[in-house]
Amino acid sequence: MTLINANKNRMNGSDFGILKPISALLVTIALASCGGGGSQSPGGGSGGGGNSGVPNGGGTTTPLSRFDLAGGCYFLRADGQFIERDGSNFVATGSDDSNAQRFYMQPANLGRYLFYTDDQQLMTGNGSAITATPQADAADGSDWTFEGDAGSYNVRSLDQPISVADNGLLVQGAPASVLQFEPANGCQPYPEMPTGIAAETFKGQAAGQPVIGFAEIHAHMGMGHEMSDGSEDVGPSAGGVLWGQAVNRFGVTHALGDCAELHGPNGRLSAENIILDQDPTASHDTEGWPSFIDWPFHDSFLHQQQYWKWLERTWKSGLRFMVTLGTGIEALCNIAQASYGDPNSDCRDMGNGEDQVRYMYDVQDYIDAQNGGPGQGWFRVVTDPQQAREVIAEGKLAVAIGYEFSNIWFCRVTFNADGSENRECDEDSIDAEIDRAWDLGIRNVFPYHDIDSSLGGTGIFSSVLNYVGFTDTGGFWETYDCPNGGKGDTYFYNAGAELETAPLAAFNEPFQQAIGQAGIASLPLYGDERQCNARTVTDLGAYAINRMMKKGFVIHIDHGEILNKQYLLDEGAKTTPNYPHPSGHGAQGGLSMAQAEQMIRQGGIIYPALPNGAEWAAFHDRLKPVWDASGTTRPFAVGYGADANGLRKLPESRGAGADPVQYPFTLFSGADWNGAEFAGLSPMLVEMLNIPGGRAWDINQDGMYHYGMIPDIIEEIRIEGGGEKLSTLYRSAEAYLQMWEQTLAASANARAQNLPVPTVLPIAPTN
């Protein structure tokens, strides 16, 4: 995480930010000859695409459950009378539907709906009265909960049902009215982000065949200013400064609305300006939907990059497996919280991360709601590779979740002036946290991340993290000169970094005070060579890794000190089959060519971190000889690591001299799509992502603005590399699943032989 972009002096890292802010009664609904979504799928859009493809709503079939109302257009009758509008009020006075109010039924989540009118209002209760409220002013009372079986529902907002007063006025309270939904046409669709892809996506292969599709193994969809659909107050991630949500019960206008609430007028209170750019006078246009003038952008770190409709666009193009990670750097979050963030935010790595993971189940429910009910959505959380294969066979997206923290398992460390250290975890607490995470559905873990912990040393790649780490641990890195200079032909990814201390001393006055309080007489001096971390795997680190292997986690190798990486690989070599490891994050700390070859030979994978099409093609060509030299018989595969919402600079455009992407373009058709993987797939036309009356995103201009641009990058890959590279990409989901299957087999072997915890640990020289 947190690399430095020399052009803007921004933290161009990953995974986290620096980081303001900010009885229900029964209603019987007799559903007479009404329908949910007309000729569309229940969610309205093609291929499970949500309501953006529903021009009029309308229903022609009788709903079988409360979920079937999704995306439908209806008249509403209360106690037999059609509901009409009287200014901002709703009255049940119509004997026919000639003046009746039409409602577009927009799912707020499973079994919850918004009543959306033609004049862009929401029927909203305040606990007593019911009025029309502008969609932009949606409130708790706009969110109506439906419970019960067909023909008998509990419908309420603010715990009060709909009732009809003596004068016909719709109010809330007893007695609850009998409601009827009757099909209508011509409803105003609820505003939502388009996908630019009208076609349905492809289904999976027959049982027993390799899956077709690509894998993205490093994303952070749980990051945002509120880790719920908005109906709860869970709190923010990232210290409370990253604006936007993956889903919100009131849709895109609220999930991606004006960010001034966090970033201030003209964005002048954004931590991005003040800390990342180090320019308090910097500003940005805060308006989100629909203009998105200044955000999202490829180097806009503190705005949502993985809204669910952007993910849908990428899923339609063939994304079939994704790893999304709860993440954070506790030290960095504390800095944000105390400065420009939310002082009430939870900065504990494990606490905040668990909230991010639970939000993923909320996202799954939300997408299910848009597509007709539980299990109907295309976003499916999976906990084993067999589940993933079943999901992909249905043409859906298999989502595995994980943890990427500095203080994983609550293993924070504090360094004392006398050279000793205080550890905040032990073997018993590690066991308890590992079991808790597994029960939550966590299957991917990073043993190390950006800051030293009780488990060992982080991979070095940025001087700034030396300062951040000091605020958390009370100590600076002890280092050694990286082997072979840390770069060159012996490295697949460069190791370490050239460290500076002078900028840290001048960072701010509180930092200087903290140095004095810690009893540190002077700042460390580092050599001119690239420096690697002399702190490697501790005894607790060895114990935790052993336990994680026996549990069956996919253990990601990135972020570990280079000797820690070797330790993981050597431990993986002790099982039969070998315990494999993935990298989809640029190694973060270095990876030698020998280690890269060992990773592949032992069943692991290496996918590039956030490349554009040209960079992906170059990575493909760099990895291919390593893959071949490893002796593996697995088909060559290269996926993607997007690190969306990880405070990572997204890929820029390929430049003015590149052969541009021509919109619209077609996937799965043409000479470059003649690989066996694509046989039988229908052509898919991809339009430039364009919001009617709002923003259009052209990858040729500024590269990857957000997660919805990955299909455009696939077209870049076709332009840059042709059919061979497309086949390699669309084999990457299968490659990950094979690695996961091998992980579970190796884990079973580690348990059966009771793989011991090593007593001899790697020791690095110090300068």
C-alpha positions, 0 to 999 in steps of 0.5 A, spaced: 500 500 500 501 507 499 506 508 494 509 515 492 507 518 485 513 522 484 509 527 479 504 529 484 507 527 491 501 523 492 501 516 496 500 511 490 499 505 494 494 500 496 489 498 501 487 504 505 487 511 506 489 517 509 483 519 512 472 528 514 466 528 515 461 526 517 410 496 531 409 494 525 402 492 523 400 487 518 398 490 511 394 485 507 396 486 500 391 483 495 396 482 489 390 482 483 393 480 476 399 484 477 407 483 475 414 484 477 418 486 471 414 485 465 418 482 459 424 484 462 428 480 468 425 481 475 431 486 476 429 489 469 435 489 465 438 484 461 442 479 464 441 481 471 443 488 469 438 492 474 433 497 472 437 501 467 434 497 462 427 498 464 423 503 459 416 503 462 416 497 468 410 494 467 408 487 469 404 482 466 405 476 471 402 475 478 408 476 483 409 469 487 413 473 493 414 480 495 420 480 491 417 480 485 415 487 485 422 489 483 422 494 477 415 493 476 410 499 474 404 499 478 397 503 480 396 502 488 389 501 491 388 502 498 381 499 501 379 498 494 380 506 491 386 508 487 391 512 490 391 519 486 396 525 488 393 531 491 399 536 491 404 533 496 399 528 499 396 521 497 389 520 497 385 514 496 379 517 492 379 514 485 374 509 482 378 507 476 385 508 474 384 514 470 388 519 474 391 514 479 398 515 481 403 510 478 409 507 482 415 504 480 417 499 485 425 500 486 428 495 491 432 498 497 434 491 499 431 484 500 424 485 501 424 493 501 422 498 496 421 505 494 415 508 491 417 512 486 413 517 482 413 520 475 415 526 478 421 523 481 418 523 488 418 518 493 412 516 497 415 518 504 412 517 511 414 520 517 411 516 522 404 519 522 403 523 515 405 520 508 407 525 503 411 526 496 418 527 497 424 529 492 428 523 491 434 527 493 431 528 500 430 520 501 429 519 508 428 513 513 421 513 511 422 513 504 424 505 505 418 501 506 419 494 508 415 488 506 414 481 510 410 475 509 407 471 504 404 472 497 397 475 499 399 477 506 404 482 507 407 487 513 408 493 509 411 499 513 416 505 514 418 507 521 415 501 524 408 504 522 403 501 516 399 505 511 392 507 513 386 511 510 383 517 514 376 518 513 377 523 508 381 518 504 388 521 506 394 516 506 397 516 513 401 512 517 398 508 523 392 503 525 388 500 522 392 498 517 389 498 510 388 493 505 393 494 499 392 492 492 398 492 486 395 493 479 400 493 473 401 499 469 405 502 464 409 508 462 413 509 469 419 513 470 424 509 471 428 510 477 435 513 476 441 508 476 448 508 473 448 504 466 452 499 464 453 500 456 452 493 455 445 491 453 447 484 451 446 478 456 453 475 459 455 468 457 454 462 461 459 457 464 462 451 461 459 444 462 460 440 469 467 438 469 470 443 464 475 449 465 471 455 467 471 461 462 473 468 464 478 472 468 480 473 475 481 479 479 484 478 485 485 484 489 479 489 490 476 493 496 469 493 495 467 495 502 471 501 503 466 507 503 463 513 507 458 508 510 459 500 510 452 499 510 446 500 505 445 506 509 439 503 513 444 502 519 450 507 522 455 502 521 460 507 520 466 509 515 472 505 513 479 509 511 478 514 517 472 517 514 475 521 508 473 516 502 467 518 499 462 514 496 459 507 497 458 500 493 451 500 494 446 505 497 438 503 498 437 510 495 441 508 489 446 512 485 444 519 487 446 517 494 451 512 493 455 517 489 452 524 490 456 530 492 462 529 496 462 536 499 459 532 506 466 529 507 470 534 503 467 540 504 465 546 499 469 545 493 473 539 496 478 544 500 477 540 506 479 533 503 485 529 506 487 528 498 488 535 498 491 537 504 495 530 506 496 527 499 498 533 495 500 537 500 497 543 497 491 546 502 489 550 496 487 545 492 480 543 490 475 539 486 468 539 483 464 535 489 458 534 484 458 526 483 452 524 479 450 525 474 456 530 471 462 527 475 466 533 473 472 531 477 471 524 480 472 519 479 479 519 476 485 515 475 489 519 481 483 520 485 484 516 491 478 518 496 472 517 492 469 510 490 472 506 485 467 500 485 460 502 485 456 495 483 454 498 476 461 499 474 462 492 477 456 489 473 459 492 467 466 488 468 462 482 470 458 482 463 465 482 460 467 476 463 469 477 470 468 470 473 472 470 480 474 476 484 477 477 491 475 483 495 479 484 501 477 488 508 483 492 509 486 498 513 492 501 516 491 502 523 496 507 524 494 511 518 487 511 520 489 514 526 492 519 523 486 521 519 481 520 524 485 525 529 486 530 523 481 530 517 477 524 518 471 522 522 473 522 530 468 517 531 470 512 526 473 505 528 480 504 526 482 498 529 484 493 523 480 487 525 474 491 527 473 495 521 475 490 516 470 485 519 465 491 518 467 491 510 466 484 510 459 484 513 458 489 508 459 484 502 453 480 504 449 487 504 452 488 497 450 481 495 443 482 498 442 488 495 444 485 488 439 480 489 433 485 490 435 488 484 434 481 480 428 478 483 430 475 490 434 471 494 440 468 490 437 471 484 443 476 483 449 475 479 454 477 485 455 471 490 460 470 496 463 463 496 467 460 501 470 454 497 472 452 490 466 448 488 461 453 490 465 458 485 465 453 480 457 452 481 456 459 481 461 461 475 457 455 471 451 459 472 454 465 469 455 469 475 461 472 479 464 468 484 466 473 490 471 470 495 473 475 501 479 476 505 483 480 510 489 485 508 491 488 515 498 490 518 495 488 525 492 482 522 489 477 528 490 484 533 497 482 532 500 490 533 507 490 536 510 496 540 518 497 540 521 499 547 527 504 547 531 498 550 530 494 544 524 489 547 517 489 544 510 488 547 506 484 543 498 484 543 497 477 541 499 470 543 498 463 540 491 463 544 488 469 541 491 468 534 487 461 534 481 464 536 481 470 531 483 465 525 477 461 527 472 467 528 475 469 521 474 463 518 466 462 520 465 469 517 467 467 510 474 469 510 478 465 505 484 470 503 489 473 508 495 477 508 500 475 513 504 482 513 502 489 510 505 496 510 507 496 518 511 491 522 507 487 527 508 482 532 508 477 526 514 480 523 517 485 518 513 488 512 516 489 505 519 496 504 517 500 498 516 507 501 519 512 506 513 515 508 511 508 511 517 508 516 514 515 519 507 512 519 509 505 522 513 509 527 506 512 530 504 505 531 510 501 533 514 507 536 520 504 532 523 505 525 525 500 521 532 497 522 534 495 515 540 491 511 542 493 503 537 489 499 541 483 495 544 484 489 542 492 489 534 490 490 533 491 483 536 488 476 535 482 472 535 478 478 528 481 480 522 480 478 519 485 482 524 490 485 526 489 493 526 495 498 526 502 497 531 508 497 530 511 504 530 518 506 529 520 513 530 528 513 523 529 510 520 525 516 523 529 521 520 535 518 513 532 517 510 536 522 511 538 529 507 532 533 511 527 529 517 531 532 514 531 539 512 523 538 520 522 537 522 526 544 516 522 548 519 515 545 526 517 548 529 517 541 535 521 540 536 521 533 533 519 526 536 513 523 541 514 517 540 509 512 545 507 506 545 509 499 543 502 497 536 500 496 534 498 503 530 491 505 527 490 512 531 486 517 525 484 521 523 478 518 518 472 521 518 472 528 516 466 532 509 468 533 509 469 525 511 462 524 506 460 529 500 464 525 503 462 518 503 454 520 495 455 523 493 459 517 496 453 512 492 448 517 486 452 516 486 452 509 487 460 507 489 462 501 495 466 503 498 472 499 505 473 499 505 480 497 507 485 502 512 481 506 519 482 507 523 479 501 526 473 506 519 473 509 516 471 502 522 466 502 519 463 508 512 462 506 515 459 499 519 454 503 514 452 508 509 451 502 514 446 499 513 441 505 506 439 503 504 434 498 502 437 494 505 444 495 502 449 498 501 455 493 501 462 494 498 468 489 501 475 488 496 480 485 499 486 488 506 488 485 509 484 491 510 490 495 517 489 498 520 485 492 520 478 489 526 475 486 526 471 479 528 465 483 522 466 488 517 468 482 519 461 478 518 457 485 511 460 486 509 458 479 513 451 480 509 450 487 502 452 484 502 459 485 500 465 480 502 472 479 497 477 476 499 484 475 497 490 479 493 495 475 496 495 468 493 498 462 492 494 456 499 495 454 502 494 461 498 488 461 501 485 455 508 487 457 507 483 464 504 477 460 511 477 456 515 478 462 512 472 466 511 467 460 519 465 460 518 464 468 512 460 467 515 456 462 522 455 466 518 453 472 516 446 469 509 447 470 504 443 466 498 448 467 496 452 462 499 459 462 494 464 465 494 472 467 489 475 470 488 482 474 489 486 480 485 492 480 486 494 488 480 499 487 479 503 493 486 501 495 488 508 495 492 506 489 493 510 482 489 507 477 492 506 470 493 512 466 491 512 458 496 509 454 498 515 451 497 519 444 501 515 440 497 508 442 492 505 437 486 508 440 480 504 443 474 505 438 467 505 441 463 501 440 467 495 440 465 488 440 468 482 445 468 475 443 467 476 435 473 477 430 480 474 428 483 475 435 477 472 439 478 465 435 481 461 441 478 455 444 476 459 450 471 463 446 467 458 442 460 458 442 460 465 446 455 470 443 458 477 440 458 483 446 457 490 443 460 495 448 458 502 448 462 507 451 460 508 458 455 514 458 450 517 463 444 520 459 445 528 460 451 526 464 458 524 464 461 519 459 468 516 460 473 515 454 479 510 456 483 514 451 483 520 454 485 519 462 485 511 462 481 507 468 477 512 471 473 507 475 472 499 476 467 499 470 473 501 465 476 494 465 472 492 459 475 497 455 482 495 458 480 488 455 479 492 448 486 495 449 489 488 451 486 485 444 489 491 440 496 491 444 497 483 444 491 480 440 488 473 441 494 469 444 493 474 450 486 474 450 486 467 451 491 467 457 487 472 460 480 468 460 484 462 463 485 466 469 479 464 473 480 457 472 488 458 474 486 461 481 480 455 482 486 450 481 490 454 485 485 454 491 483 447 490 491 445 491 491 450 497 485 445 500 489 439 498 495 441 501 492 444 508 489 437 509 496 434 508 499 439 513 494 437 518 495 430 517 502 430 518 501 435 523 506 440 520 511 443 525 512 450 527 519 451 525 524 453 530 529 456 526 527 463 523 530 467 517 535 472 520 537 478 516 543 482 516 543 489 519 547 495 516 
